[in-house]
Amino acid sequence: RNIIPDEKLAKVFGSKKAINMFEMTKKVNQHLS
């Protein structure tokens, strides 16, 4: 399942490109650690 970042998520992910769940989890974990 792909996620298309909205404004807030785009700031976290650094881009507005759609990413899948697996990539999202990796990015979120980087921000939390």
mmJSON file of the N, C-alpha and C atoms, coordinates in Angstrom:
{"data_MODEL":{"atom_site":{
"group_PDB":["ATOM","ATOM","ATOM","ATOM","ATOM","ATOM","ATOM","ATOM","ATOM","ATOM","ATOM","ATOM","ATOM","ATOM","ATOM","ATOM","ATOM","ATOM","ATOM","ATOM","ATOM","ATOM","ATOM","ATOM","ATOM","ATOM","ATOM","ATOM","ATOM","ATOM","ATOM","ATOM","ATOM","ATOM","ATOM","ATOM","ATOM","ATOM","ATOM","ATOM","ATOM","ATOM","ATOM","ATOM","ATOM","ATOM","ATOM","ATOM","ATOM","ATOM","ATOM","ATOM","ATOM","ATOM","ATOM","ATOM","ATOM","ATOM","ATOM","ATOM","ATOM","ATOM","ATOM","ATOM","ATOM","ATOM","ATOM","ATOM","ATOM","ATOM","ATOM","ATOM","ATOM","ATOM","ATOM","ATOM","ATOM","ATOM","ATOM","ATOM","ATOM","ATOM","ATOM","ATOM","ATOM","ATOM","ATOM","ATOM","ATOM","ATOM","ATOM","ATOM","ATOM","ATOM","ATOM","ATOM","ATOM","ATOM","ATOM"],
"id":[1,2,3,4,5,6,7,8,9,10,11,12,13,14,15,16,17,18,19,20,21,22,23,24,25,26,27,28,29,30,31,32,33,34,35,36,37,38,39,40,41,42,43,44,45,46,47,48,49,50,51,52,53,54,55,56,57,58,59,60,61,62,63,64,65,66,67,68,69,70,71,72,73,74,75,76,77,78,79,80,81,82,83,84,85,86,87,88,89,90,91,92,93,94,95,96,97,98,99],
"type_symbol":["N","C","C","N","C","C","N","C","C","N","C","C","N","C","C","N","C","C","N","C","C","N","C","C","N","C","C","N","C","C","N","C","C","N","C","C","N","C","C","N","C","C","N","C","C","N","C","C","N","C","C","N","C","C","N","C","C","N","C","C","N","C","C","N","C","C","N","C","C","N","C","C","N","C","C","N","C","C","N","C","C","N","C","C","N","C","C","N","C","C","N","C","C","N","C","C","N","C","C"],
"label_atom_id":["N","CA","C","N","CA","C","N","CA","C","N","CA","C","N","CA","C","N","CA","C","N","CA","C","N","CA","C","N","CA","C","N","CA","C","N","CA","C","N","CA","C","N","CA","C","N","CA","C","N","CA","C","N","CA","C","N","CA","C","N","CA","C","N","CA","C","N","CA","C","N","CA","C","N","CA","C","N","CA","C","N","CA","C","N","CA","C","N","CA","C","N","CA","C","N","CA","C","N","CA","C","N","CA","C","N","CA","C","N","CA","C","N","CA","C"],
"label_alt_id":[null,null,null,null,null,null,null,null,null,null,null,null,null,null,null,null,null,null,null,null,null,null,null,null,null,null,null,null,null,null,null,null,null,null,null,null,null,null,null,null,null,null,null,null,null,null,null,null,null,null,null,null,null,null,null,null,null,null,null,null,null,null,null,null,null,null,null,null,null,null,null,null,null,null,null,null,null,null,null,null,null,null,null,null,null,null,null,null,null,null,null,null,null,null,null,null,null,null,null],
"label_comp_id":["ARG","ARG","ARG","ASN","ASN","ASN","ILE","ILE","ILE","ILE","ILE","ILE","PRO","PRO","PRO","ASP","ASP","ASP","GLU","GLU","GLU","LYS","LYS","LYS","LEU","LEU","LEU","ALA","ALA","ALA","LYS","LYS","LYS","VAL","VAL","VAL","PHE","PHE","PHE","GLY","GLY","GLY","SER","SER","SER","LYS","LYS","LYS","LYS","LYS","LYS","ALA","ALA","ALA","ILE","ILE","ILE","ASN","ASN","ASN","MET","MET","MET","PHE","PHE","PHE","GLU","GLU","GLU","MET","MET","MET","THR","THR","THR","LYS","LYS","LYS","LYS","LYS","LYS","VAL","VAL","VAL","ASN","ASN","ASN","GLN","GLN","GLN","HIS","HIS","HIS","LEU","LEU","LEU","SER","SER","SER"],
"label_asym_id":["A","A","A","A","A","A","A","A","A","A","A","A","A","A","A","A","A","A","A","A","A","A","A","A","A","A","A","A","A","A","A","A","A","A","A","A","A","A","A","A","A","A","A","A","A","A","A","A","A","A","A","A","A","A","A","A","A","A","A","A","A","A","A","A","A","A","A","A","A","A","A","A","A","A","A","A","A","A","A","A","A","A","A","A","A","A","A","A","A","A","A","A","A","A","A","A","A","A","A"],
"label_entity_id":["1","1","1","1","1","1","1","1","1","1","1","1","1","1","1","1","1","1","1","1","1","1","1","1","1","1","1","1","1","1","1","1","1","1","1","1","1","1","1","1","1","1","1","1","1","1","1","1","1","1","1","1","1","1","1","1","1","1","1","1","1","1","1","1","1","1","1","1","1","1","1","1","1","1","1","1","1","1","1","1","1","1","1","1","1","1","1","1","1","1","1","1","1","1","1","1","1","1","1"],
"label_seq_id":[1,1,1,2,2,2,3,3,3,4,4,4,5,5,5,6,6,6,7,7,7,8,8,8,9,9,9,10,10,10,11,11,11,12,12,12,13,13,13,14,14,14,15,15,15,16,16,16,17,17,17,18,18,18,19,19,19,20,20,20,21,21,21,22,22,22,23,23,23,24,24,24,25,25,25,26,26,26,27,27,27,28,28,28,29,29,29,30,30,30,31,31,31,32,32,32,33,33,33],
"pdbx_PDB_ins_code":[null,null,null,null,null,null,null,null,null,null,null,null,null,null,null,null,null,null,null,null,null,null,null,null,null,null,null,null,null,null,null,null,null,null,null,null,null,null,null,null,null,null,null,null,null,null,null,null,null,null,null,null,null,null,null,null,null,null,null,null,null,null,null,null,null,null,null,null,null,null,null,null,null,null,null,null,null,null,null,null,null,null,null,null,null,null,null,null,null,null,null,null,null,null,null,null,null,null,null],
"Cartn_x":[0.823,0.0,0.859,0.633,1.442,0.79,1.63,1.164,1.601,0.675,1.022,1.051,2.228,2.367,1.553,0.901,0.282,1.329,0.915,1.882,2.765,2.144,2.914,3.869,3.364,4.216,5.337,5.056,6.092,7.286,7.03,8.142,8.968,8.283,8.986,9.771,9.147,9.767,10.752,10.624,11.506,11.116,9.934,9.484,7.993,7.417,5.971,5.693,6.733,6.526,5.827,5.003,4.354,5.406,5.278,6.168,5.319,5.893,5.107,5.27,4.47,4.428,5.811,6.536,7.828,8.805,8.855,9.751,9.313,8.008,7.508,7.957,7.861,8.264,9.73,10.566,11.989,12.195,11.513,11.695,11.203,10.052,9.499,10.448,11.006,11.921,13.17,13.65,14.811,14.491,13.278,12.901,12.692,12.261,11.967,13.221,14.215,15.393,16.346],
"Cartn_y":[-1.195,0.0,1.247,2.135,3.349,4.48,5.344,6.503,7.743,8.643,9.914,10.953,11.498,12.4,13.675,14.104,15.423,16.434,17.658,18.706,18.294,17.81,17.482,16.328,15.282,14.127,14.474,15.345,15.72,16.338,17.103,17.679,16.581,15.587,14.492,13.662,13.355,12.469,13.202,14.517,15.291,15.256,14.733,14.723,14.453,14.739,14.533,13.284,12.545,11.33,10.282,9.487,8.392,7.362,6.85,5.776,4.662,3.474,2.362,2.223,1.367,1.209,0.896,0.014,-0.434,0.73,1.537,2.699,3.702,3.859,4.815,4.421,3.137,2.667,2.982,2.76,3.07,4.546,5.41,6.852,7.291,6.78,7.161,6.719,5.526,5.031,5.893,6.403,7.293,8.545,9.055,10.279,10.028,8.821,8.535,8.196,7.62,7.146,8.278],
"Cartn_z":[0.0,0.0,0.0,-0.923,-0.986,-0.215,0.304,1.049,0.302,0.068,-0.554,0.552,0.841,1.982,1.805,2.878,2.877,3.351,3.618,3.976,5.155,6.221,7.422,7.166,6.512,6.26,5.296,4.343,3.385,4.103,5.164,5.93,6.584,7.122,7.8,6.793,5.662,4.684,3.787,3.729,2.877,1.411,1.108,-0.284,-0.337,-1.493,-1.659,-2.474,-2.831,-3.605,-2.751,-3.381,-2.668,-2.269,-1.057,-0.629,-0.036,0.02,0.539,2.05,2.641,4.096,4.651,3.961,4.466,4.551,3.502,3.513,4.567,4.713,5.687,7.084,7.399,8.723,8.971,7.956,8.104,8.407,7.65,7.833,9.203,9.604,10.905,12.014,11.891,12.918,13.02,11.896,11.928,12.73,12.584,13.287,14.769,15.112,16.515,17.296,16.636,17.374,17.733],
"occupancy":[1.0,1.0,1.0,1.0,1.0,1.0,1.0,1.0,1.0,1.0,1.0,1.0,1.0,1.0,1.0,1.0,1.0,1.0,1.0,1.0,1.0,1.0,1.0,1.0,1.0,1.0,1.0,1.0,1.0,1.0,1.0,1.0,1.0,1.0,1.0,1.0,1.0,1.0,1.0,1.0,1.0,1.0,1.0,1.0,1.0,1.0,1.0,1.0,1.0,1.0,1.0,1.0,1.0,1.0,1.0,1.0,1.0,1.0,1.0,1.0,1.0,1.0,1.0,1.0,1.0,1.0,1.0,1.0,1.0,1.0,1.0,1.0,1.0,1.0,1.0,1.0,1.0,1.0,1.0,1.0,1.0,1.0,1.0,1.0,1.0,1.0,1.0,1.0,1.0,1.0,1.0,1.0,1.0,1.0,1.0,1.0,1.0,1.0,1.0],
"B_iso_or_equiv":[0.0,0.0,0.0,0.0,0.0,0.0,0.0,0.0,0.0,0.0,0.0,0.0,0.0,0.0,0.0,0.0,0.0,0.0,0.0,0.0,0.0,0.0,0.0,0.0,0.0,0.0,0.0,0.0,0.0,0.0,0.0,0.0,0.0,0.0,0.0,0.0,0.0,0.0,0.0,0.0,0.0,0.0,0.0,0.0,0.0,0.0,0.0,0.0,0.0,0.0,0.0,0.0,0.0,0.0,0.0,0.0,0.0,0.0,0.0,0.0,0.0,0.0,0.0,0.0,0.0,0.0,0.0,0.0,0.0,0.0,0.0,0.0,0.0,0.0,0.0,0.0,0.0,0.0,0.0,0.0,0.0,0.0,0.0,0.0,0.0,0.0,0.0,0.0,0.0,0.0,0.0,0.0,0.0,0.0,0.0,0.0,0.0,0.0,0.0],
"pdbx_formal_charge":[null,null,null,null,null,null,null,null,null,null,null,null,null,null,null,null,null,null,null,null,null,null,null,null,null,null,null,null,null,null,null,null,null,null,null,null,null,null,null,null,null,null,null,null,null,null,null,null,null,null,null,null,null,null,null,null,null,null,null,null,null,null,null,null,null,null,null,null,null,null,null,null,null,null,null,null,null,null,null,null,null,null,null,null,null,null,null,null,null,null,null,null,null,null,null,null,null,null,null],
"auth_seq_id":[1,1,1,2,2,2,3,3,3,4,4,4,5,5,5,6,6,6,7,7,7,8,8,8,9,9,9,10,10,10,11,11,11,12,12,12,13,13,13,14,14,14,15,15,15,16,16,16,17,17,17,18,18,18,19,19,19,20,20,20,21,21,21,22,22,22,23,23,23,24,24,24,25,25,25,26,26,26,27,27,27,28,28,28,29,29,29,30,30,30,31,31,31,32,32,32,33,33,33],
"auth_comp_id":["ARG","ARG","ARG","ASN","ASN","ASN","ILE","ILE","ILE","ILE","ILE","ILE","PRO","PRO","PRO","ASP","ASP","ASP","GLU","GLU","GLU","LYS","LYS","LYS","LEU","LEU","LEU","ALA","ALA","ALA","LYS","LYS","LYS","VAL","VAL","VAL","PHE","PHE","PHE","GLY","GLY","GLY","SER","SER","SER","LYS","LYS","LYS","LYS","LYS","LYS","ALA","ALA","ALA","ILE","ILE","ILE","ASN","ASN","ASN","MET","MET","MET","PHE","PHE","PHE","GLU","GLU","GLU","MET","MET","MET","THR","THR","THR","LYS","LYS","LYS","LYS","LYS","LYS","VAL","VAL","VAL","ASN","ASN","ASN","GLN","GLN","GLN","HIS","HIS","HIS","LEU","LEU","LEU","SER","SER","SER"],
"auth_asym_id":["A","A","A","A","A","A","A","A","A","A","A","A","A","A","A","A","A","A","A","A","A","A","A","A","A","A","A","A","A","A","A","A","A","A","A","A","A","A","A","A","A","A","A","A","A","A","A","A","A","A","A","A","A","A","A","A","A","A","A","A","A","A","A","A","A","A","A","A","A","A","A","A","A","A","A","A","A","A","A","A","A","A","A","A","A","A","A","A","A","A","A","A","A","A","A","A","A","A","A"],
"auth_atom_id":["N","CA","C","N","CA","C","N","CA","C","N","CA","C","N","CA","C","N","CA","C","N","CA","C","N","CA","C","N","CA","C","N","CA","C","N","CA","C","N","CA","C","N","CA","C","N","CA","C","N","CA","C","N","CA","C","N","CA","C","N","CA","C","N","CA","C","N","CA","C","N","CA","C","N","CA","C","N","CA","C","N","CA","C","N","CA","C","N","CA","C","N","CA","C","N","CA","C","N","CA","C","N","CA","C","N","CA","C","N","CA","C","N","CA","C"],
"pdbx_PDB_model_num":[1,1,1,1,1,1,1,1,1,1,1,1,1,1,1,1,1,1,1,1,1,1,1,1,1,1,1,1,1,1,1,1,1,1,1,1,1,1,1,1,1,1,1,1,1,1,1,1,1,1,1,1,1,1,1,1,1,1,1,1,1,1,1,1,1,1,1,1,1,1,1,1,1,1,1,1,1,1,1,1,1,1,1,1,1,1,1,1,1,1,1,1,1,1,1,1,1,1,1]
}}}
